[in-house]
Amino acid sequence: MKTIGLIGGMSWESSAQYYRIINQGTRTRLGGVHSAKSVMVSVDFGEIERLQHDGRWTDLTERMVEAARQVERAGADFFLICTNTMHRMAKEVEDAVEIPLLHIADPTAERITADGHARVGLLGTAFTMEQMFYKGRLTDRHGLEVLIPDRDDRAVVHRIIYEELVTGRVLDSSREAYRDVIARLVVRGAEAVILGCTEIMLLVGRDDSAVPLYDTTALHAEAAIELATAIAS
């Protein structure tokens, strides 16, 4: 079994889900009392969030590079960045270490295309929805057409992530707000919707949408299980 490296803490609410999904999935795949071999470097999200909103992406890249080097030194065979937004610096981080990065967008896009969808809505932080580091990969590598919410809806989605979900607050009113945003994406032609922030899965699920929802947290974790246990299975 390969050792999975996890860069977590962004936020720890979703990192805990990664750990649960990876270990439950490994036990299901291998049977008995098996669990995943993994190492995690968990950062202080208070510092990360401040740097994000200050636009200090160079400083954030340095933080992610150091975290990747730590999981590499700890024995990881490959690594995951357990957040969509911090894939903004994915190339720089992967180039700084010898072990490969399992990019969060790839298993998501692969599942979507395998299911026959071509036009998808994207929910996430404002950084993920508005910048090209994520949308561009979905389009350039996987041929997906990506729709994002309008400006007011993007502000709602972003606010709920940073003011509620990263602190573990899951409110019915926010679930209704997300349902409305999803419905408007469907009206515009979205055949499916990507939950492109690892905390969104805490708030909405399959019953909240008329089209399939693709949870990046679960798909990323499941891809890690597949890669880690490929030889042992």
Phi, psi and omega in degrees: 000135177279155178267126181271130173262133182235126170259107189238193180089010186234066355265174180293339177302315179279329177299324176297324178292319175305310183299318180295311183297316182296317182284321176295319180293324178294318178297318179296319184288319187258344177084177176060226180248027179298148172218167186283145168275120183208158171226141180232135167252118184250121184269170176273109185292336176302318178289318181296313181300319180296316180294323177300309184285344172273356180072025183267067186288332176295316177296320179295322177299317178299321178296317182290322178298315180296321178295319178297320178295326178294315180291330176294314179296332180282354174108010179294142176270336174203171184216159178238141166263113192275053178191146178285315188301320185282004167284359174304326181249029185302315183296314180298321181290314180296323180293341184274352182229171181267341182269152183281153174264132171269101187288134186295331183287332188291308179296331177295309181296322180297320178292319180297313181292324177297329179276359173089016180264146181236333181243119186233147169272153181231123171250145178175194173294164177302325180298315182289319182288324191263330181271166190267352186299331182259307178302320181297321179293319178299321182279309188289321183268333189236357174072022180272142169270127188246125175254138175242156179298164176289175189302314182295319179293323177299321180296321178295312181300315182295314182299316182296322178299308189278333181266341186233299192296320182291346176257008177083010179273122180236106188251140178299323180296324178286326175298318178296321179297318178293322177301319180294318178299315179299316181299322179290326175294321179295318178301326180280356175114007178294126178273344179199166180227131177271126171276085191270030167222135190290348176271343187298331179297344176286340188254315185233155179216194188302330182283355184260008185213145176280347178238163181300141174254136180246111185274110183296328179299307182295317182293322178295313180296319180294323177294325177294320177300312181302314181291320183288329186252009186303321181282322185284337186287000000 
